[in-house]
Amino acid sequence: ELFAYQDRCGQCEGSLAGAALHRPLGAAVGEALLRCPRCRAHFDVVHAGAGVDENADVTVHLDPIPLLVRDGVLSIAVAAAQTPAGMA
C-alpha cells in the first residue's frame, strides 16, 4: 500500500525529511511507524498518520495527501494554487 503525507511533523511542525519507518517490536509485517527525525514523535502511517506516543495529544497527527490511481498512473491530489487578488 502507498500512503502520502505533508512534509510536516504533527508534533513539532518541522520537516519530516530524513524520517525513518520502523516496525514496532512484535508487530505484524506491514505495520509501520514513521519517526520524526527532529522530535522523535511516532506516527502510524497505516492508520491516518495518528500520533502513537504514550503522551501524545489526540489531535497530533500527520496531514494525509490523497493518492489517486487512474489507468495505472499514480498521482497526488493537491489544491490548485490561488492567484492573489489583483494579480493575473
C-alpha positions in Angstrom: 0.0 0.0 0.0 1.0 3.6 -0.6 0.5 6.5 1.7 1.4 10.2 1.3 1.6 12.9 4.0 2.5 16.6 4.1 6.1 17.2 4.9 5.3 18.5 8.4 5.5 16.7 11.8 2.3 16.8 13.7 4.2 17.2 17.0 7.0 19.8 16.3 5.8 21.0 12.9 9.3 20.5 11.5 10.1 18.9 8.2 10.0 15.1 8.0 13.0 15.0 5.7 15.1 12.1 6.9 12.3 10.4 8.8 12.6 6.6 9.1 9.9 3.9 9.0 10.1 1.4 11.9 8.2 -1.8 12.7 7.3 -1.9 16.4 8.6 -4.9 18.3 6.2 -7.8 18.0 4.1 -6.0 15.3 2.9 -7.8 12.2 4.6 -7.3 8.8 3.1 -4.2 7.2 2.6 -2.3 10.4 4.9 0.7 10.3 5.6 3.8 12.4 7.2 6.9 11.0 9.6 8.6 13.4 10.2 12.4 13.1 14.0 13.0 12.9 13.7 16.1 15.0 11.4 15.5 17.9 11.3 11.6 17.7 7.5 11.6 17.7 6.0 8.4 16.2 3.1 8.3 13.7 1.1 5.3 12.4 1.3 5.7 8.7 -1.3 2.9 8.0 -3.9 4.4 10.3 -4.3 8.0 9.0 -0.9 9.3 10.4 -2.2 9.2 14.0 0.3 10.1 16.7 1.0 7.0 18.8 3.4 8.1 21.5 2.3 7.4 25.1 1.9 11.1 25.9 0.7 12.3 22.5 -2.3 14.6 22.4 -5.2 13.0 20.4 -5.0 15.9 17.9 -1.4 15.1 17.0 -1.3 13.5 13.5 0.2 13.8 10.1 -1.8 15.5 7.4 -2.6 13.0 4.6 -2.4 13.7 0.9 -4.9 11.8 -1.2 -3.4 9.4 -3.7 -5.2 8.6 -7.0 -4.6 5.8 -9.5 -6.1 6.3 -12.9 -5.4 3.9 -15.7 -2.4 2.6 -13.7 -0.8 6.0 -13.2 -0.3 7.2 -9.6 -0.8 10.9 -8.8 -1.5 13.0 -5.8 -4.4 15.3 -5.2 -3.3 18.8 -4.2 -5.3 22.1 -4.1 -4.7 24.4 -7.1 -2.6 27.5 -6.3 -4.7 30.6 -6.0 -3.6 33.9 -7.5 -3.6 36.8 -5.0 -6.3 39.5 -5.6 -5.2 42.0 -8.2 -2.7 39.6 -9.9 -3.5 37.9 -13.2 
